[in-house]
Amino acid sequence: MKKFIEYLKNNKIRSCTALCFVFLMLINRVVANESQYIWLITNNFVGPALVLVVLSKYSYRDFLKSFYIIWTVLGVLGTIGGYVFWYTHQVGYYLFACVTVPLNIWIVGGAVIKFFEEAVIRKTFKIHVSKWEIPFAACMILMLLSASGTIWPVYYLIIFLLLWHSPFTREDKKYVFMGMMDGLIAGFVLLQGIAFINTAYLRPRYRGAFWNCNRNACLYLLALASVYGKAHLYKLTKAADSDKKDRNKLVLYGCMVSILAAFIIYSGSRTGLIGAVLITFLYFICERICFKERIRTFVKKGILYSALSIVFVPLLYFPIRYLPEVKPYLRMIAKNIIKGTNDDFVPVSGLDFDYAIKYNLLRYFEKELPVSESEAVVDNAEPEEAICVIGADPTGEYYTLNYTFLYYPERGMYIKRVPAYLYSGLNTIDSRINISTVLIDQMNLWGHLDNEVMMDIISDVPGTEETFSHNEQNIVIHYLYIYGIPVGIFVCVLMFVELGYLIRKSISGKADATVLLMLVSVYFIYGIMEIVWVPGQIEQLLLFFAPLFFTPYDNCVLDDHKS
């Protein structure tokens, strides 16, 4: 314990950054699991979490001045007052405004005041504007001015400008960088620990700490990229080939990679599996560039990782399936309510190992087994919506696809008639293509109100049931639709330019760019194939952390001010 406390004191910036990312991972879970009303509240905690990194550069003694004490008292009173006002008036779901706005004014506002005190009044460092900030700021402002009605771009602009301009030296940025990976791995361990004792294994596609198995696989990809990053940096700083102890640590990293790959197999996420292969490929390429390792070595590592993953698959089944749940009664209640009986509560058994493995493996080949009893119980717990029946085309020449915007009833229905010989069906991929077609057709210059585009797709094709999807599951189309075509193009170009910059720096052997490339790749893999990101999700936040490491200069300290 003494060593741990000493580590925290000697690595304040790294420790605060790691703690920040653990908070961001918890925010990420709430954002991914809860309704919009809840994640509106949670997203507003991104700023206070990020302030941990910004203020880690300063000493706590700097905030014992009378001004900051008064500011803190006012901030605490304002936050409590906001909650009391909301509680007494019950102003809809505006808890996120009544509580988190005063909280942000207090914490983020205090960090901004401290920044200007040091940079403008005391002039302990210079403010430099990098070439990345101007397009970032332009994007955020244009997104605010669009018809989307969003304010998060300006919120992010404020907190990340504060981060980018903090007086971090190159050495400080190294600690921020290491703390980022420490926090992502610690956040994974925390969320998976919660999942072990709080999530019943009732569905073959393992959901872990999330309600969606693809979001769960996304968590594993972030941890996988972080483990690869730590292994890469470790090899750069240690004589891994000559020291037995160092070799043992690399073996530990290899085991962690295999465990995460096994978790991804349980999630049944094809996008997650593709992401794991791509990130591993990026890692091997960067290892090849930095250490001139032979392709034969990478083939051996790939085979070894795959073999270890197969070994870990049955081992992970036991904690997933058999660790005691904190709230097992939830499954009992669900089963009896669904059946409409007053019988004694009977626990629902978890999935058998052979069924879970067969289901997830066959899913990669578009073949699914019938649902098990446990899975059927969960499926039936969700309310069924009435299926709207539409008339078929009497000529038989066309099929009719009827799209319902669930969140926008004023738009009514959007009906698209498709020639019968061109009809592609309503499976997983075709459903997304159909939704994208509708959104592309409705794009304009100023955008639409921001919300999840939740749609019913109804077809008059014989035997085709109603299909429901949260959105088009493509970040490029989403930005073009929500923020308007000009702004959407600007945002997408900037994102891909950042990706290209990281690729170029990785090829030149920059270790920080290599790790950031693997982390940011998660955003693009899932954003293009699976998920439309919403504010507060950590994969999106990583795009804004990357420019901190792009600047070729330090925010130079000009005097002997000790911070």
C-alpha positions in Angstrom: 0.0 0.0 0.0 2.9 2.4 0.8 4.4 1.7 -2.6 1.1 2.4 -4.2 0.7 5.8 -2.4 4.2 6.7 -3.3 3.5 5.8 -6.9 0.5 8.2 -6.9 2.6 11.0 -5.5 5.4 10.6 -7.9 3.2 10.1 -10.9 0.4 12.6 -10.3 -0.3 13.4 -13.9 -0.3 9.8 -14.9 -2.5 8.8 -11.9 -5.0 11.6 -12.5 -5.2 10.8 -16.2 -5.9 7.1 -15.4 -8.6 8.1 -12.9 -10.1 10.4 -15.6 -10.3 7.5 -18.0 -11.9 5.2 -15.5 -14.6 7.9 -14.9 -15.0 8.2 -18.7 -15.4 4.4 -19.0 -18.2 4.5 -16.3 -19.8 7.4 -18.2 -19.5 5.3 -21.3 -21.4 2.5 -19.8 -24.3 4.7 -18.6 -24.5 6.4 -22.0 -24.6 3.1 -23.8 -27.1 1.5 -21.5 -29.6 4.1 -20.5 -32.2 6.2 -22.2 -31.5 9.6 -23.7 -32.8 11.4 -20.6 -30.1 9.6 -18.5 -27.2 10.0 -20.9 -27.9 13.7 -21.2 -27.1 13.9 -17.5 -24.1 11.6 -17.7 -22.6 13.2 -20.7 -22.3 16.5 -18.8 -19.8 14.8 -16.4 -17.2 14.5 -19.2 -16.0 18.0 -18.4 -15.5 17.4 -14.6 -13.7 14.1 -15.4 -11.4 15.8 -17.9 -10.5 18.5 -15.4 -8.6 15.9 -13.5 -6.1 15.8 -16.2 -5.9 19.6 -16.7 -5.5 20.3 -13.0 -2.9 17.6 -12.4 -0.3 20.0 -13.6 -0.9 22.3 -10.7 -0.3 21.9 -7.0 -3.3 21.6 -4.6 -1.8 24.6 -2.7 -2.6 26.8 -5.7 -6.3 26.3 -4.9 -6.1 27.1 -1.2 -6.4 30.8 -2.0 -9.4 32.7 -0.8 -10.8 33.2 -4.3 -10.9 29.5 -5.1 -12.3 28.6 -1.7 -15.2 31.1 -2.2 -15.6 29.7 -5.8 -15.9 26.2 -4.4 -18.4 27.1 -1.8 -20.5 28.9 -4.4 -20.2 25.9 -6.7 -21.3 23.4 -4.1 -24.3 25.6 -3.1 -25.2 26.2 -6.8 -25.2 22.4 -7.5 -27.2 21.6 -4.4 -29.6 24.5 -5.2 -30.1 23.2 -8.8 -31.0 19.8 -7.5 -33.5 21.2 -4.9 -35.1 23.4 -7.7 -35.5 20.3 -9.9 -36.8 18.2 -7.1 -39.4 20.7 -6.0 -40.6 21.7 -9.4 -40.0 18.4 -11.3 -39.3 20.2 -14.5 -39.5 17.2 -16.8 -36.2 15.5 -17.5 -34.2 18.7 -17.0 -32.2 17.3 -14.1 -29.3 17.3 -16.5 -29.5 21.1 -16.7 -30.4 22.0 -13.1 -27.6 19.9 -11.6 -24.9 19.4 -14.1 -24.7 22.9 -15.5 -23.9 24.5 -12.0 -21.5 21.6 -11.5 -19.7 22.4 -14.8 -19.6 26.1 -14.1 -17.9 25.3 -10.7 -15.4 22.7 -11.8 -14.7 23.4 -15.5 -15.1 27.2 -14.8 -12.6 27.0 -12.0 -10.1 25.2 -14.3 -10.6 27.9 -17.0 -10.0 30.7 -14.4 -6.8 28.9 -13.2 -5.7 28.7 -16.9 -6.1 32.4 -17.5 -4.5 33.2 -14.2 -1.3 31.4 -15.2 -1.3 32.2 -18.9 -2.5 35.8 -19.0 -2.0 37.3 -15.5 1.2 35.5 -14.3 2.3 34.6 -17.8 4.0 31.4 -16.7 3.5 29.9 -20.2 2.7 30.9 -23.7 -0.5 30.1 -25.6 0.2 28.5 -29.0 -2.6 27.8 -31.5 -1.9 24.6 -33.5 -3.0 24.0 -37.1 -5.5 21.4 -35.8 -7.4 23.7 -33.5 -8.8 26.0 -36.3 -10.7 23.2 -38.2 -11.8 21.5 -35.0 -13.2 24.8 -33.7 -14.8 25.5 -37.1 -16.5 22.1 -37.1 -17.8 22.5 -33.6 -19.3 25.9 -34.3 -20.9 24.9 -37.6 -22.4 21.8 -35.9 -23.9 24.2 -33.3 -25.4 26.4 -36.0 -27.0 23.5 -37.9 -30.6 22.4 -37.5 -29.5 19.6 -35.2 -30.2 21.6 -32.0 -27.1 20.1 -30.3 -24.9 22.0 -27.9 -22.4 19.3 -27.1 -19.9 20.5 -29.8 -19.3 23.8 -28.0 -19.1 22.0 -24.7 -16.4 19.7 -26.1 -14.7 22.6 -27.7 -14.3 24.4 -24.4 -13.0 21.5 -22.4 -10.6 20.2 -25.0 -9.2 23.6 -25.8 -8.4 23.7 -22.1 -6.7 20.4 -22.3 -4.7 21.2 -25.5 -3.4 24.4 -24.1 -2.5 23.1 -20.6 1.2 23.7 -19.8 2.3 20.1 -20.4 5.9 19.5 -21.3 6.9 16.5 -23.5 7.6 14.6 -20.3 4.1 15.5 -19.0 2.5 14.4 -22.2 4.3 11.0 -21.8 2.6 10.6 -18.4 -0.8 11.6 -19.8 -0.3 9.1 -22.6 0.6 6.3 -20.2 -2.2 7.2 -17.9 -4.7 7.0 -20.8 -3.8 3.4 -21.4 -3.7 2.6 -17.7 -7.2 4.1 -17.3 -8.7 2.2 -20.3 -7.4 -1.1 -19.0 -8.5 -0.4 -15.4 -11.9 0.7 -16.7 -12.2 -2.6 -18.6 -11.3 -4.6 -15.4 -13.8 -2.6 -13.4 -16.7 -3.0 -15.9 -16.0 -6.6 -16.5 -15.9 -7.2 -12.7 -19.3 -5.6 -12.5 -20.6 -7.8 -15.3 -19.4 -11.0 -13.7 -21.5 -10.5 -10.6 -24.4 -8.5 -12.0 -25.2 -9.9 -15.5 -26.9 -13.3 -16.0 -25.6 -15.2 -18.9 -29.0 -15.7 -20.6 -28.2 -14.9 -24.2 -25.5 -16.7 -26.2 -24.1 -13.3 -27.4 -22.5 -12.2 -24.2 -23.4 -8.6 -23.2 -21.2 -8.1 -20.2 -21.7 -4.7 -18.5 -23.7 -3.4 -21.5 -27.2 -4.1 -22.8 -25.9 -4.6 -26.3 -23.3 -7.3 -27.2 -21.7 -5.1 -29.9 -21.1 -2.3 -27.3 -19.6 -4.9 -25.1 -17.2 -6.1 -27.9 -16.3 -2.5 -28.4 -15.1 -2.3 -24.8 -12.9 -5.3 -25.4 -11.4 -3.7 -28.5 -10.4 -0.6 -26.5 -8.8 -2.8 -23.9 -7.1 -4.8 -26.7 -5.7 -1.7 -28.3 -4.4 -0.5 -24.9 -2.7 -3.8 -24.1 -1.0 -3.8 -27.5 0.0 -0.2 -26.9 1.6 -0.9 -23.5 3.4 -3.9 -25.0 4.7 -1.8 -27.9 5.9 1.0 -25.6 7.4 -1.6 -23.2 9.5 -3.1 -25.9 10.7 0.4 -26.9 11.9 1.1 -23.3 13.1 -2.3 -22.1 15.6 -4.8 -23.4 12.9 -7.4 -23.9 15.1 -9.8 -25.8 17.8 -10.1 -23.1 16.0 -9.9 -19.8 14.0 -12.9 -18.6 11.8 -10.7 -16.4 11.0 -8.5 -19.3 10.1 -11.5 -21.4 7.7 -12.6 -18.7 5.9 -9.3 -18.9 5.5 -9.6 -22.6 4.1 -13.1 -22.0 1.6 -11.5 -19.6 0.5 -9.0 -22.3 0.1 -11.9 -24.8 -2.2 -13.7 -22.3 -4.3 -10.5 -21.9 -4.6 -10.3 -25.7 -5.9 -13.9 -25.8 -8.3 -13.3 -23.0 -9.8 -10.3 -24.7 -10.1 -12.2 -28.0 -12.0 -14.9 -26.1 -14.4 -12.4 -24.7 -15.0 -11.0 -28.2 -15.8 -14.6 -29.4 -18.4 -14.8 -26.6 -20.0 -11.5 -27.8 -20.7 -13.0 -31.2 -19.9 -9.6 -32.7 -18.7 -9.9 -36.3 -17.6 -6.2 -36.2 -15.7 -6.9 -33.0 -13.9 -9.9 -34.6 -13.0 -7.8 -37.7 -11.8 -5.0 -35.4 -9.6 -7.4 -33.4 -8.0 -8.7 -36.6 -7.4 -5.2 -37.9 -5.9 -3.9 -34.7 -3.7 -6.9 -34.4 -2.6 -6.3 -38.0 -1.8 -2.6 -37.2 0.2 -3.7 -34.2 2.2 -6.2 -36.2 2.9 -3.6 -38.9 4.2 -1.1 -36.4 6.3 -3.8 -34.7 7.7 -4.6 -38.1 8.6 -0.9 -38.7 10.1 -0.3 -35.2 11.9 -3.6 -34.5 12.4 -5.1 -38.0 10.9 -8.4 -36.9 10.4 -11.1 -39.5 7.0 -12.0 -40.9 7.7 -15.5 -39.7 7.7 -14.1 -36.1 4.3 -12.5 -36.6 2.8 -15.7 -38.0 4.0 -17.6 -35.0 2.6 -14.9 -32.7 -0.7 -15.0 -34.5 -1.0 -18.8 -34.2 0.0 -18.6 -30.5 -2.6 -15.9 -29.7 -5.3 -17.8 -31.5 -4.4 -21.0 -29.7 -4.4 -19.3 -26.3 -7.8 -17.7 -27.2 -9.3 -21.1 -27.8 -7.9 -22.3 -24.5 -9.4 -19.3 -22.6 -12.8 -19.7 -24.2 -13.9 -22.6 -21.9 -12.1 -21.1 -18.9 -14.0 -17.8 -19.2 -17.3 -19.7 -19.3 -17.1 -20.4 -15.6 -16.9 -16.8 -14.3 -19.5 -15.7 -16.9 -21.9 -18.4 -16.0 -21.3 -19.4 -12.4 -20.2 -16.4 -10.4 -23.1 -15.6 -8.0 -25.2 -12.7 -9.1 -25.9 -9.7 -6.9 -29.6 -9.6 -8.0 -30.6 -13.0 -9.2 -34.2 -12.3 -8.3 -34.6 -10.1 -11.4 -34.6 -13.2 -13.6 -37.1 -15.0 -11.4 -39.5 -12.0 -11.5 -39.1 -11.7 -15.3 -39.9 -15.4 -15.9 -43.1 -15.4 -13.8 -44.4 -12.0 -15.1 -44.0 -13.2 -18.7 -45.8 -16.4 -18.0 -48.5 -14.5 -16.2 -48.5 -16.8 -13.2 -48.5 -16.5 -9.5 -46.2 -19.5 -9.0 -43.2 -19.4 -6.8 -40.2 -17.7 -8.3 -38.1 -20.1 -10.2 -34.6 -19.0 -11.3 -33.8 -19.2 -15.0 -30.8 -21.3 -15.7 -27.9 -19.9 -17.6 -26.8 -21.0 -21.1 -25.0 -24.3 -21.6 -21.5 -24.0 -22.8 -22.0 -26.1 -26.0 -25.0 -24.1 -27.0 -23.3 -20.7 -26.5 -20.2 -21.7 -28.5 -22.2 -23.3 -31.3 -24.5 -20.2 -31.6 -21.7 -17.7 -31.7 -19.5 -19.6 -34.1 -22.4 -20.4 -36.5 -23.4 -16.7 -36.4 -20.2 -15.8 -38.2 -21.5 -17.8 -41.1 -25.0 -16.2 -41.0 -26.5 -19.4 -39.4 -28.2 -19.2 -36.1 -29.5 -21.9 -33.8 -33.0 -21.8 -32.3 -33.3 -19.8 -29.1 -32.8 -21.6 -25.8 -35.4 -21.5 -23.0 -33.4 -18.9 -21.1 -33.0 -16.7 -24.1 -36.7 -16.9 -25.0 -37.6 -15.7 -21.6 -35.6 -12.6 -22.1 -36.9 -12.0 -25.6 -40.5 -12.3 -24.4 -39.9 -9.8 -21.7 -39.7 -7.0 -24.2 -43.0 -5.4 -25.1 -44.3 -6.3 -28.5 -45.5 -3.6 -30.9 -48.4 -4.0 -33.2 -47.4 -4.8 -36.8 -48.8 -2.4 -39.3 -50.2 -4.1 -42.4 -49.9 -2.4 -45.8 -51.4 -3.5 -49.1 -49.3 -5.4 -51.6 -48.9 -4.1 -55.1 -51.6 -5.9 -57.2 -49.4 -6.1 -60.3 -46.6 -8.0 -58.5 -44.0 -5.7 -60.1 -43.1 -3.8 -57.0 -42.6 -4.4 -53.3 -43.4 -1.7 -50.9 -41.0 -0.7 -48.0 -42.7 1.4 -45.4 -40.4 3.4 -43.0 -41.7 4.8 -39.8 -39.6 7.4 -37.9 -40.5 6.5 -34.4 -39.0 9.6 -32.8 -40.5 12.0 -35.4 -44.2 11.3 -35.8 -44.7 14.6 -37.6 -42.8 13.2 -40.5 -45.3 10.3 -40.9 -44.4 7.5 -43.1 -41.8 7.3 -45.8 -42.8 4.8 -48.5 -40.4 3.5 -51.1 -41.5 1.2 -53.9 -38.7 -1.1 -55.0 -38.9 -3.2 -58.2 -39.4 -6.9 -57.2 -36.3 -8.0 -59.0 -34.1 -5.5 -57.1 -35.5 -6.2 -53.7 -32.7 -7.1 -51.3 -34.7 -8.3 -48.2 -34.6 -7.2 -44.6 -31.8 -9.0 -43.0 -29.2 -7.3 -40.8 -27.2 -5.8 -43.6 -30.0 -5.0 -46.0 -32.0 -3.3 -43.3 -29.2 -0.9 -42.8 -28.8 -0.3 -46.5 -32.6 0.5 -46.7 -32.5 2.9 -43.8 -29.4 4.6 -45.3 -31.3 5.0 -48.6 -34.1 6.8 -46.9 -31.8 9.1 -45.0 -29.7 10.0 -48.1 -33.0 10.8 -49.9 -33.9 13.3 -47.1 -30.6 15.0 -46.7 -30.4 18.8 -47.0 -28.1 21.7 -46.5 -29.0 22.5 -42.9 -29.6 19.1 -41.3 -32.3 17.7 -39.0 -33.0 17.5 -35.3 -30.5 15.3 -33.5 -31.9 12.2 -32.1 -31.6 8.5 -32.6 -33.2 7.7 -36.0 -35.3 4.8 -34.8 -37.3 3.2 -37.6 -39.8 0.5 -38.4 -39.4 -1.1 -41.8 -42.5 -2.9 -43.1 -42.6 -4.8 -46.3 -45.4 -6.4 -48.3 -43.0 -9.2 -49.4 -44.7 -12.5 -48.4 -43.2 -13.9 -45.2 -41.2 -10.7 -44.4 -41.9 -9.4 -40.9 -41.5 -5.9 -39.5 -37.9 -4.9 -38.9 -36.7 -2.5 -36.3 -33.4 -0.7 -36.1 -32.1 2.1 -33.9 -30.4 3.9 -36.8 -28.5 3.5 -40.1 -25.4 2.5 -38.1 -23.0 4.5 -40.3 -21.4 7.6 -38.8 -20.7 9.2 -42.1 -24.4 9.1 -43.2 -25.4 10.1 -39.7 -23.4 13.3 -39.7 -24.5 14.2 -43.3 -28.1 13.7 -42.3 -28.1 15.4 -38.8 -25.8 18.4 -39.5 -26.5 19.0 -43.2 -24.4 18.0 -46.2 -21.8 20.8 -46.1 -21.1 20.4 -42.3 -21.3 16.7 -42.6 -18.6 16.6 -45.3 -16.4 19.0 -43.3 -16.7 16.8 -40.1 -16.1 13.6 -42.0 -13.1 14.9 -43.9 -11.5 16.2 -40.7 -12.0 12.8 -39.0 -10.4 11.0 -41.8 -7.6 13.5 -42.1 -6.8 12.9 -38.5 -6.8 9.1 -39.2 -4.5 9.6 -42.1 -2.2 11.8 -40.0 -1.9 9.0 -37.4 -1.2 6.4 -40.1 1.6 8.6 -41.6 3.2 9.2 -38.2 2.9 5.5 -37.3 4.7 4.5 -40.5 7.5 7.0 -39.5 7.9 5.1 -36.2 6.2 7.4 -33.8 5.0 5.3 -30.8 2.3 7.7 -29.6 0.8 7.8 -33.1 0.8 4.0 -33.2 -1.1 3.6 -30.0 -3.6 6.4 -30.9 -4.1 4.8 -34.3 -5.2 1.5 -32.7 -7.5 3.3 -30.3 -9.0 5.6 -32.8 -9.5 2.7 -35.2 -12.2 1.4 -32.9 -14.2 4.5 -33.5 -14.0 4.1 -37.3 -14.6 0.4 -37.4 -17.7 0.6 -35.3 -18.8 4.0 -36.6 -18.9 2.7 -40.2 -20.1 -0.8 -39.6 -22.2 -0.9 -36.4 -22.8 2.2 -34.2 -23.8 5.8 -34.6 -21.9 7.5 -31.7 -23.6 9.8 -29.2 -21.8 12.3 -26.9 -20.2 10.8 -23.9 -19.0 7.6 -25.5 -15.3 7.2 -25.0 -14.5 6.0 -28.5 -15.6 9.4 -29.8 -13.7 11.3 -27.0 -10.4 9.7 -28.1 -10.7 11.7 -31.4 -10.4 14.8 -29.3 -7.5 13.5 -27.1 -5.3 12.8 -30.1 -4.5 16.4 -31.0 -2.9 16.9 -27.6 0.0 14.8 -29.0 0.1 16.3 -32.4 1.8 19.6 -31.5 5.5 19.6 -32.2 6.2 22.0 -29.3 5.6 22.3 -25.6 3.6 24.9 -23.8 6.9 26.4 -22.5 7.2 27.3 -18.8 8.8 30.7 -18.7 9.8 31.1 -15.1 10.5 29.1 -11.9 6.9 28.8 -10.9 6.5 25.4 -9.3 3.3 23.7 -10.3 
